[in-house]
Amino acid sequence: MSKAEHIAASTARTSRSRRKSGFLGARGRIALLGLTTILMLFVYLTQPQVRTAVASWTSLLTG
């Protein structure tokens, strides 16, 4: 096996084993989801207009 073939084989092997996480890792996605949920609950509980809008949307779904 030539040196170039050896490098190509080892590079392909390591790139398959490494997972590409993109912009955020798993912990970042969980933290972002948690913070978004807390923000949405805060807005829902403190803004009467939002509660009214959500109630009207759910009444459309339930009939």
Secondary structure by P-SEA (a helix, b strand, c coil): ccaaaaaaaaaaaaaaaccccccccaaaaaaaaaaaaaaaaaaaaccaaaaaaaaaaaaaaac
